[in-house]
Amino acid sequence: VQLAESGGGVVQAGGSLGLSCAVSGLSVSSVDVFWGRQEPGKEREVVATLRRGSSATYADPVKGRFTISSDSAKNTINLQMTSQKPEDAAIYSCDARTLGAYYWGQGTQVTVSS
């Protein structure tokens, strides 16, 4: 199983950026999927969750600005980020979880310029 994030880069404050996580080796429709972020020296924070059969949930700092989705046809987990703030800058990574198994990607850097 492999997860590979893409789409990171530099975005201006107030702008939008979309991240994608390509999954191979398992179907995104069979697992719970998450996007998290980590700043240097801090613990990873899960910002968006999409569990099977449930609506998406978001951490308070990103609620109303970020949208998580999965695309079964492309087998990807996506994160659309809007109205970005300098404090959104971090390494963003996706992970997939099912009973007894946990898979994660290496992450992609997001920088927000003010």
N, C-alpha and C positions, 0 to 999 in steps of 0.2 A: 504494500500500500504506500502510495506517495501523494503528498500534497505540495503544490508549488504555487506560491503567491506571485502575482504580477500587478502592475499598475501603480506602484508607488512612485514618488517623485516630489517635486516642489510645487506647491500651490500657494497662491496669495490668500491672505486672510479674507474671509467672505466668499471664497471660491469653492469649487466642487471638484471632487476626485473620485474615481471608481476603482475599486480593487477587485481582483478576481483570484480565486483559488481553484486551480485545476486538480481534480482528484482522479487518481488511477488505482485500480485494484479493488475498489468497492464502489457501490452506488450511493450517491448522496441522498437518495430517497430512503435508504435503509438505516441512516444514522442521524443522530442529533449533531448539529453543526454550530460552530461558534467562531466569532472573530474577537481577538483580544489585541491589546497593545501594551508595549513596555517601553518606558523611558529609562535612560541610563541611571543605574543606582536604585531603581524602584521595582516593585513586584509587578508581574504581568496582571493587567486588569482586563476582564472580559467585558466587552462593550456591547456585544450583540449576540443573541442566542436564538436559534431556530430549532425547536424540537419537533420531532415527527408528530403530526396530528395536532399541533398547537400553534398559536399565533407567536410572532416574534416578540421578544422582549429586549429591552435596552437599558444600559446603565444610565443613571440620571444625567451625567454630563453630556451625553450624546442624544438623548431622547428628543425626537422631533427633527433631528438633523441627519441621522444615519438611518439607512435601510438595509437590512440583511435579506438575502434571497438565495434560493438554490435553483439551478437550472438542470433538470434531469436529462434533457436532450444533450447538453454539452458536458454534463457531470461536473459542474462548477458550483462554488459557493461565492456569492458576490456581496460586496459591501459598497453601497453608494453613500458618499459623504458630501454633505452640503453645508453652506454657511460655516466654513471651517475657521477655527480659532487657533492662535499660536499654541495653546495648550493641547491641541490635538496632535502635535508633532510627536512621533514615536515610531517604533518598529511594530508594524501590524502583522499578525499571523493568524492563520485559520487552524482550527482543529475539528476533528470528527470523533464522536464517541458512540460506542454501542456497548452492550453488556460485555464486560470483561476486556474491552479493547479501547485504546486511545491512540489516535494518530494526529500528528501535527506537522506543519510546514516550517520552513526556515525563517520566514518573515520577509517583509519588504518595508523599506524606509519611507516614511512620509514626513516631509518638512513643510512647515507653514510659515511663509514670510509675511511680516507685518508692514 
